[in-house]
Amino acid sequence: MLKYLFALFFMMPLCFLSNSWWVVHSFMFMLCFTFMFCIYSYSDFNLMGYFFGLDYFSFSLILLSFWICSLMILASGSIYFYSYHSGFFVFIVIFLMIMLYCSFSSLSLFSFYIFFESSLVPTLFLILGWGYQPERLQAGIYLIFYTLFASLPLLLILFKLYFIVNTLYFPLISDLGSFYFLFYVFMIMAFLVKMPMFIVHLWLPSAHVEAPISGSMILAGVLLKLGGYGMFRVMKIISYLGLKFNYFLISLSLFGGVLISFMCIRQVDLKSLIAYSSVAHMSMVIGGLLTMNWWGYLGSLIIMVGHGLCSSGLFCLSNIIYERLGSRSLLINKGMINLMPGMSFWWFLLSSSNMAAPPSLNLFGELSLINSLMSWSISMFMVLIFLCFFSAVYTLYMYSYSQHGMYYSGSYSFSLCYVREYHLLFLHWLPLNIICLMISYFFM
């Protein structure tokens, strides 16, 4: 546990050496691979393992964080080539990685809360420092205020909890029974906004559209998963109240997912479309977590890992086109198969994973979540049919509009693609479709 933290801390001074970009990048991948081999026989989901506070859930999400942070540096080549404060950029990525590592392996609810909130600061710096349009200021304020407004009640609840049970150590906290209703709302609200749930999702599309590619990757890849992880951890404290009130949040979340799918079909901004599709996917994860059964927990973990890789890869694809044409509009980015035929193949692979085609992780995750929600209530099948159908509809809409048709006459010559970009997409797609061979690991 500590060796990885020390490695990350000692990489920080490296960031400010001249030409240290690829050194840090290689170190991040090395850390990622060494962490991958530390997969011990974790017992269960109770934070008991040979590491500090690691179990199946946190191990998978820390590994995902390492992977996405390494790919962020790979994707942001333009920052390095144009010397756009590249040292400070890499410093922020490593700082964010430390915050994520600490929050996923916290053993105390209070330290989890602190690291959960601290991960906002580097994300805000990424959006404000390297974003594209002047609206990034407004997007940053949206991000901060939505999440802080929802998390402050959680802090008060944690003080109250400590006052009652005299500990915030995860394995020692048990269900508090029929406590008051606001306890349940405040406990879970911070994580619902972070996921984000329908109604409190407005910060996400604006943050994604204004963020640089690295900001979008970490937002979609890992920061949304912090909400799911936190919800998974606090459900044991409010499970009695959850049995009474979860039905409302499950219904709202799934119904909202269907509405968001409709909104995806009428987006003309590529990044906005992928951001809204994240909200639709996360609505199923919220439903699975709130059913509080085994299938739901496992399915939500698989979808979190799968969606983190898939969504991050789609943002990379939209950024590759944006760097060529200077626009994210589907009206200008059409007919790409004529200009970048090699890239269309990757569009196809990642789009098919996004709509849960085999053999991607998303397929197994969605099957588990469907299983979980149908066992919870048979009447969910209508909503689930719409959710699965429309996820295919908006993904096909995005793929066919961006790849087919007449290409924009104002685009002249540009480089087809760099090896770096193919490498980046391959590293998104490979784990997404290879881990399905190891799917028994998730279903232990």
C-alpha positions, 0 to 999 in steps of 0.5 A, a space after each residue: 500500500 505505502 510503496 505505491 503512495 511513496 512512488 507517486 509522491 517521489 514522482 512529483 519532483 520529476 514533473 518539474 524537470 525539463 523533458 520529464 514528460 515521458 519519464 513520468 508517463 513510463 513510471 505511471 505505466 510501470 506502477 500500474 503493471 506492478 499493482 496489477 500483480 498484487 492481486 491477492 486472495 481478497 476475502 470479500 467486500 468487507 475491506 479485508 485484504 493483505 493490503 491496507 483497505 483493499 478488497 475486490 471493489 477497491 482493488 478494481 477501481 484503484 487499478 482503473 484509476 492507475 490505468 486511466 491516469 497513465 492514458 491521460 498523459 498519453 492522450 494529452 500529447 498536444 500539451 507536451 508538443 506545444 509546451 503548454 505548462 506540461 510539468 504542472 499538468 503532469 503534477 496535477 495528474 499525479 496529485 489526482 491519482 494520489 487522492 483517488 488511491 487514498 479515497 478508494 483504500 480508506 478505512 475510515 468514513 471521514 478520511 474517505 470524505 476528505 479524499 473524496 472532496 479533495 479529488 475535486 480540486 485537481 479536476 477543477 484545475 484541469 478544466 480551468 487551466 487546459 479547457 477550450 472555451 471561456 465557458 469553462 469558468 461557469 462549468 468549473 463553478 457548476 462542478 464545485 457547487 453541485 458537489 459541495 452543496 450535496 456533500 456538506 450535509 454528509 459531513 454533518 451526518 458523519 459527525 452525528 454518526 461519530 457521536 452515536 457509535 464513537 467510530 467511523 471505521 468501516 468494518 465496525 459501523 453497522 446498520 443504524 435501524 430506523 433512524 430519521 429520514 433526513 439521515 438517509 437522504 443526506 447520507 446518500 445525496 452526495 454520492 447520487 450527485 457525484 454519479 450523477 443521478 437524473 435531475 442532479 446531472 446538469 454539472 456533468 455535460 457542461 464540465 465534459 464539454 469544457 474540459 480538455 481530453 484528460 479532464 473528460 477521461 478522468 471524469 468519465 473514467 474514475 470520478 463518477 465511480 467515486 460516487 458508486 463506491 461511496 454508495 456501496 460503502 454507506 449502504 450497510 449503514 442505511 440498509 434498513 432505511 434503504 428497504 423503505 425508501 430505495 424504491 423511489 430512487 430506483 424508479 426515478 433513476 431508471 426513468 431518468 435514464 430513459 429520458 436522458 437516452 432521448 436527449 442523447 438522440 438529439 445532441 449535435 455536440 459529440 462530447 455532449 452526446 458521450 457525456 449524456 450517455 454516461 448519465 444513462 449508463 450510471 442510472 442502471 448502476 444506481 438502480 443495481 446498487 440500491 437493490 442491495 443484492 449480490 447481482 446488483 453489487 457485482 453488476 455495478 462493479 463490472 459496469 463501472 470498470 467497463 464504462 470507465 474504459 469505454 467512455 474514456 476511449 470514446 472521449 479520446 476519439 472525439 478529441 482526435 477529430 477535434 484536434 484535426 477539424 477544430 469542431 465537435 459538431 456532428 454537422 462538421 465531423 461527418 463522413 470521417 470514414 473517407 478521411 480517416 478510414 483506420 479511425 472508423 474501425 476504432 469508432 466501430 469497436 468502442 461504439 459496439 462496446 458502448 451499447 454492450 455488444 459481446 464480448 465487452 465487459 458492459 454486456 456482463 454488467 448489464 446482464 447482471 444489473 437486469 437480473 438484479 432489477 428484475 428480481 427486485 421487481 418484475 415491473 422494471 422490465 418495461 423501463 429496462 427494455 427502453 434503456 437497453 434499446 435506446 442505448 443502442 439507438 443513440 450509439 448507432 446514431 453517433 457512429 453513423 452520423 460521424 462516419 458516413 455521409 459527405 465530409 465537410 468541404 472546408 476540411 483540407 489536408 491533415 494527418 490521418 493518425 499517429 501511432 500514439 493515438 492508435 496505441 491509446 485506443 488499443 489500450 482502452 479497448 483491449 482490457 475492456 474486451 479481454 477481462 471478460 475472459 476473467 469474468 469469473 473473478 468478479 463472480 467469486 
